[in-house]
Amino acid sequence: QVQLVESGGGLVQAGGSLRLSCAASGRTIDRFNMGWFRQAPGKEREFVAVIRWKGGSTYYADSVKGRFTISRDNAKNAVYLQMNSLRLEDTAVYYCAADTSPWVTSTAPHEYDYWGQGTQVTVSS
């Protein structure tokens, strides 16, 4: 079992920045692809970013490309999401997730096996 706990969410003005953290426990995540997803009220959960277990390559949703950066620190068993130039439409609950079968990089929520409880990000005008 893997427990994931997100932190770092909050209220920020448009154009501002936040850094989300995801702390893992129970197992090491160094062999998992790790992703960030988000869900806005009334909308489905959507992919934001993923970082592969091997090599650390990254992939982003078009809506956040150039503004968000995903990173990982395997020594700390943690994943991060640096969010810059935040927009009103970035408002959502952000979730960290682990894909324990990482041979294919997935952007589909159902491919991820473990989820955190989420952290709220609210962007105001």
N, C-alpha and C positions, 0 to 999 in steps of 0.2 A: 504494500500500500504506500501511496505517496500522498502526503498532505501538502497543499499549496495555500499560502496565505499572502494575499496582495495588500499593499499599503501605498500611501503616497497620493491618493486621490484628494480632491477638494474642489474649492471654488476658485476660479481664475478668470481674469478678464480676457477677452478676445485679443489675440496676439501674444499672450503670455505663454509660460512654459510650466510643465510639471514633469516630475520623474516618478514613474511607478516602479515599485519593487515587488518581486515575487519570491518569497522564501520557501524552500522545499524542505521537507523532513520525511523520515521514514525510509527513504531510499535515496541514493545519489542519482542525480539527473544527468550525469555526464554522457550517458548513452541514449538520451531521449531528445527528440526534437521538441522544442518548447515554443509555444505560441501565445499570442495575445489576441483576444477577441473582445468585442464590445456589443452591448445591446441597449438600444435606446427605447424609450417607452413606446409600446405599440408596434415595435419592429422586431424582426428576427435577429438572432445573434449573428454577427458578421465577423469575418476574418479581418485582422489588422496587420499582424506581422508574425513571422516565424523565423527561428534560428536553428539551424541544423546542429546535430550532435557532433558530427565529424566535420572539421574544417571551419565551422562557425559561419557558413554562408547564410545569407539572409534573403528574405523575400517579403515584399510589402503590398498591401492593397493600394491601388492607384490613388485612392482618396487621401492617403497619408504619406505617400512617397515623397521624399525630400523634406518632410517635416518631422517625422518620427524616426527614431533609431532604436532597434532592439539589440540587446547585448546580453552576455551571460558571463558569470564567474563561477566556474565549476568548483573552484576551491571553497567558495562560500555557499555552494549549492543554491544559487540564486540567478534570477533573470530580471532584466530591467527593461523599461520602455521610457525613453526620453522623448517627450512630446513638446515640440516647439511650434510657434506660430499657430496657436490653437484657435479654432473657429467655433462658432456657435454649434455647428453640426457635429462637432466632436463630443458633445454632451452625451454621456452614456454611462452605464456600468461597465467597467473593464474587468475582464477575466483573464487569468493566467491558466494555461492548460499544458498538459504533458502528453506527448504521443510516444508510447512505449514500443511501437513498431515503426521505427524511423527510416526504413529503407526507401520510402517515397515521401517526399515533402508534401504534406497535405494542408489545404486551406479549409477543409470541411470540418465543422465542429464534431460530427459523429465519429471522426477518425481519432479523436483525442480521448484518452482514457481517464485522465484525472483533471479535476477542475478546482480552482479556488472559489471562495465565496463571493468574490467581486469587490471592487472599490469604485465609488461614485466619482465621476469627473463631471463637473458642471462649468461650462464656459458662458460667461455673461458678456453683454454688450456694454 
